[in-house]
Amino acid sequence: MEGSQWPYENRSGQVQSMEADVLVLGGGVAGCMAAYSAARQGKKVLLVEKGAAKRSGAGGSGCDHWESAATNPCSTVSPEELLKAMMDDNDGYNNAISHYIECREGWDALLDIERMGGKIRDTEDEFKGAAFRDDETKLMFAYDYKSRITLRIWGTTFKPAMEAACRKAGVQVVDRVMATSLLTEDGRAGARCIGATGVHTRTGEFYVFRAKAVIMAMSRPARVWLFSSGHPGLCEFRPLQCAGDGHAMGWRAGAEFNMMEKSVRAEFSAAGRSFPPYSTGNNHNTWYAASLIDATGREIPYADRDGRILKDVASRYQPVEGQDFFLKGGAITQAKYEIEGPETLPYEELQKQGYKLPFYADLSNLPELERKVIWGMMVGQEGKTQVPVYRHFTEAGFDPERHVLQCYGVGWTSAEFLPQERQLFGLPGGFMNDWDLMTNLPGLFVAGDALFASDCYGHAAATGSYAGRKAAAYAGKQAAFIEPCGDQIEQEKRRVYAPLTADPAQGASWKELNEAIAKAMQNYCGEQKRDELLLSGVELLERYEREIVPKAYAANPHELTRLLEVFDILTVAQVILQACLARRQSCGKLEFVRSDGDGAEPAPFICIRQEGGKVFRREVPLDYAGDVKANYEKHNRDYIEEKGAAV
Ligand SMILES: Cc1cc2nc3c(=O)[nH]c(=O)nc-3n(C[C@H](O)[C@H](O)[C@H](O)COP(=O)(O)OP(=O)(O)OC[C@H]3O[C@@H](n4cnc5c(N)ncnc54)[C@H](O)[C@@H]3O)c2cc1C
């Protein structure tokens, strides 16, 4: 860094030590809620965030709907019914514990966010009289207006309110520090977690955090198969800084992972191939249930989940005959779809009927409040859309009463991808958890998108609050801090700083290495899996580790952060290959195709972890959570009593 134009003080090599009862890694939705909840239990809490917690993470810029608020006063669905639908929809390959917590406590978490200053009701009566509004509570619902389990909310107000509430509750927020490793008792993999290390993304200062309990809330991996050096920020749906550091740290420390063999064909904003999320016409998610028209202006018939054509707009928001309720438009439902995409007929059928591409989303023919709630509210509140889509399109003259927005696919998709272009999306793998949301490492808790089979804001907020409570209770039982192992810290310091002293003429940059990993994963871990392919991938990535990583070069702390992320992506890619090797048969719900399988029944959950470089595999029954209601109540007596007393 000597002589460079770097605008911040250079503190590389200097060490800052901090300690807390509860250390939260990642200041996104789950991390903020976890920190707040642990602080409310009277614990000293540190919240470490790579960016700035006020707006960081997938939920930092907003969100437009809150799923699974089963206990909100207008819901007609119980937490048990909702969880059953989620489990059935995935043939059991889902996280019953974390999603039950979401169904049971999601509404409580939303009320906490409202108390912090987030907006969850139509207090200005802007949508008074709308079919999706309850005039008494002023709550507004999305998708399924009958069951009223999904709420429309003003998500852009949430993160700043959460961050401010954390500070007010006494949480020490450490922004711009990238957590790099977990510290374990005696430096052993698989031992109790006693802290973490980090590096400042601007000054390069090294951090050592000691704690009695640690919460992992650093979201999930990305850019494993998809990377475009020209559009790094648009590579994937979730933000650039969420790259899977937590998974890599956990793996190195001996944590156990579940479902890491699951990947789906890319479907959302990846590698610069599609436009920014929600900036193109479709009738899905934020744009549910917009009408589509074809190139000649002819309206495309709107189909229900069974392919029946709906006659009016109102019925798009009602469950069909034989269906009790549905969740997000198109993505999850209580019963499985029999046709591709519920909102239109399959493209081949439309083509036969003479409909012509391109298609457009047309809000002009929707009832006024339905149009206004999509364009004015949801597109304005959804993650990443307030400025680039809502504001910029409006400034450019887009008027939803007169203009239409082009679809860049044939329905709700916004781009077509190849089978080997994959993503960890739609309930992907992650940390394995027990009923305390603790991992196999004593003292290491996990929340939000870092959990296996996770998704959504409500899930992140509810599991964050829950993990905060459980970690606080665990910390309360520990007598003293455990001194970290000096060798473990020194080794991590050497690893972290190596790229700053590498030879710029010889070393690969973060972008080159990310591109190489993505190509390797497309080649050897694409849609079709077989041992020969997977083992070639293992060998190639080991070569990257031996030959490219030691020479990789970073000119300043920013490049260092990006490079350390890509080192973590490399580790995650290796974990995925190991998980794929561990599953011997195809499994439809995991989108896992083994062309050398023997046709036997797919195994249940397959969890893997490493110790001393050796991978250990364990099969876990799909129903390992047991009776969710009974087990939840057994583990949360205090919380239930506290809530009951508050009513
Ligand atoms: C565009 C978009 C729209 C969405 N819309 C909705 C919606 O309308 N409704 C809904 O329910 N869900 C929505 N989601 C999903 C939802 O936002 C996520 O599920 C939720 O934010 C997950 O919370 P989390 O805390 O686990 O992860 P995040 O909120 O992403 O937070 C993870 C945090 O960890 C930090 N971090 C990462 N690595 C490190 C490190 N090494 N050291 C320190 N910190 C680190 C990151 O900077 C980040 O702040 C949307 C997601 C996106 C991307």
The ligand as an SDF file (V2000), in Angstrom:
LIG
                    3D

 53 58  0  0  0  0  0  0  0  0999 V2000
  -33.6460   -7.4790   -4.0930 C   0  0  0  0  0  0  0  0  0  0  0  0
  -34.2050   -8.2640   -2.9410 C   0  0  0  0  0  0  0  0  0  0  0  0
  -35.5420   -8.1470   -2.5900 C   0  0  0  0  0  0  0  0  0  0  0  0
  -36.0690   -8.8830   -1.5380 C   0  0  0  0  0  0  0  0  0  0  0  0
  -37.3780   -8.7060   -1.1900 N   0  0  0  0  0  0  0  0  0  0  0  0
  -37.9070   -9.3920   -0.1580 C   0  0  0  0  0  0  0  0  0  0  0  0
  -39.2500   -9.1600    0.2460 C   0  0  0  0  0  0  0  0  0  0  0  0
  -39.9620   -8.3220   -0.2870 O   0  0  0  0  0  0  0  0  0  0  0  0
  -39.7300   -9.9190    1.2630 N   0  0  0  0  0  0  0  0  0  0  0  0
  -38.9850  -10.8680    1.8860 C   0  0  0  0  0  0  0  0  0  0  0  0
  -39.4950  -11.5210    2.7900 O   0  0  0  0  0  0  0  0  0  0  0  0
  -37.6890  -11.0640    1.5540 N   0  0  0  0  0  0  0  0  0  0  0  0
  -37.1330  -10.3420    0.5570 C   0  0  0  0  0  0  0  0  0  0  0  0
  -35.8140  -10.5250    0.2100 N   0  0  0  0  0  0  0  0  0  0  0  0
  -34.9940  -11.4750    1.0020 C   0  0  0  0  0  0  0  0  0  0  0  0
  -34.5600  -10.8410    2.3290 C   0  0  0  0  0  0  0  0  0  0  0  0
  -34.1020   -9.5360    2.1170 O   0  0  0  0  0  0  0  0  0  0  0  0
  -33.4660  -11.7060    2.9560 C   0  0  0  0  0  0  0  0  0  0  0  0
  -33.9850  -13.0050    3.1240 O   0  0  0  0  0  0  0  0  0  0  0  0
  -33.0200  -11.1630    4.3080 C   0  0  0  0  0  0  0  0  0  0  0  0
  -32.4500   -9.8840    4.1620 O   0  0  0  0  0  0  0  0  0  0  0  0
  -31.9930  -12.0970    4.9300 C   0  0  0  0  0  0  0  0  0  0  0  0
  -31.4930  -11.5160    6.1000 O   0  0  0  0  0  0  0  0  0  0  0  0
  -30.0260  -11.8660    6.6320 P   0  0  0  0  0  0  0  0  0  0  0  0
  -29.7990  -11.0170    7.8170 O   0  0  0  0  0  0  0  0  0  0  0  0
  -29.8790  -13.3210    6.7470 O   0  0  0  0  0  0  0  0  0  0  0  0
  -29.0830  -11.4140    5.4440 O   0  0  0  0  0  0  0  0  0  0  0  0
  -28.7630   -9.9010    5.0150 P   0  0  0  0  0  0  0  0  0  0  0  0
  -29.8980   -9.0190    5.3350 O   0  0  0  0  0  0  0  0  0  0  0  0
  -28.3050   -9.9430    3.6060 O   0  0  0  0  0  0  0  0  0  0  0  0
  -27.5500   -9.5130    5.9630 O   0  0  0  0  0  0  0  0  0  0  0  0
  -26.3080  -10.1800    5.9340 C   0  0  0  0  0  0  0  0  0  0  0  0
  -25.2960   -9.1720    6.4280 C   0  0  0  0  0  0  0  0  0  0  0  0
  -24.0580   -9.8020    6.6550 O   0  0  0  0  0  0  0  0  0  0  0  0
  -23.0390   -8.8990    6.2810 C   0  0  0  0  0  0  0  0  0  0  0  0
  -21.8270   -9.6550    6.0400 N   0  0  0  0  0  0  0  0  0  0  0  0
  -21.5730  -10.5450    5.0520 C   0  0  0  0  0  0  0  0  0  0  0  0
  -20.3330  -11.0250    5.1700 N   0  0  0  0  0  0  0  0  0  0  0  0
  -19.7920  -10.4290    6.2600 C   0  0  0  0  0  0  0  0  0  0  0  0
  -18.5270  -10.5100    6.9010 C   0  0  0  0  0  0  0  0  0  0  0  0
  -17.5570  -11.2960    6.4410 N   0  0  0  0  0  0  0  0  0  0  0  0
  -18.3050   -9.7660    8.0080 N   0  0  0  0  0  0  0  0  0  0  0  0
  -19.2700   -8.9460    8.5050 C   0  0  0  0  0  0  0  0  0  0  0  0
  -20.4730   -8.8220    7.9180 N   0  0  0  0  0  0  0  0  0  0  0  0
  -20.7340   -9.5610    6.8210 C   0  0  0  0  0  0  0  0  0  0  0  0
  -23.5860   -8.2320    5.0430 C   0  0  0  0  0  0  0  0  0  0  0  0
  -22.9220   -7.0230    4.7590 O   0  0  0  0  0  0  0  0  0  0  0  0
  -25.0440   -8.0490    5.4230 C   0  0  0  0  0  0  0  0  0  0  0  0
  -25.2800   -6.8110    6.0270 O   0  0  0  0  0  0  0  0  0  0  0  0
  -35.2460   -9.7860   -0.8360 C   0  0  0  0  0  0  0  0  0  0  0  0
  -33.9070   -9.9280   -1.1760 C   0  0  0  0  0  0  0  0  0  0  0  0
  -33.3830   -9.1680   -2.2160 C   0  0  0  0  0  0  0  0  0  0  0  0
  -31.9350   -9.3100   -2.5620 C   0  0  0  0  0  0  0  0  0  0  0  0
  1  2  1  0
  2  3  1  0
  2 52  2  0
  3  4  2  0
  4  5  1  0
  4 50  1  0
  5  6  2  0
  6  7  1  0
  6 13  1  0
  7  8  2  0
  7  9  1  0
  9 10  1  0
 10 11  2  0
 10 12  1  0
 12 13  2  0
 13 14  1  0
 14 15  1  0
 14 50  1  0
 15 16  1  0
 16 17  1  0
 16 18  1  0
 18 19  1  0
 18 20  1  0
 20 21  1  0
 20 22  1  0
 22 23  1  0
 23 24  1  0
 24 25  2  0
 24 26  1  0
 24 27  1  0
 27 28  1  0
 28 29  2  0
 28 30  1  0
 28 31  1  0
 31 32  1  0
 32 33  1  0
 33 34  1  0
 33 48  1  0
 34 35  1  0
 35 36  1  0
 35 46  1  0
 36 37  1  0
 36 45  1  0
 37 38  2  0
 38 39  1  0
 39 40  1  0
 39 45  2  0
 40 41  1  0
 40 42  2  0
 42 43  1  0
 43 44  2  0
 44 45  1  0
 46 47  1  0
 46 48  1  0
 48 49  1  0
 50 51  2  0
 51 52  1  0
 52 53  1  0
M  END
$$$$
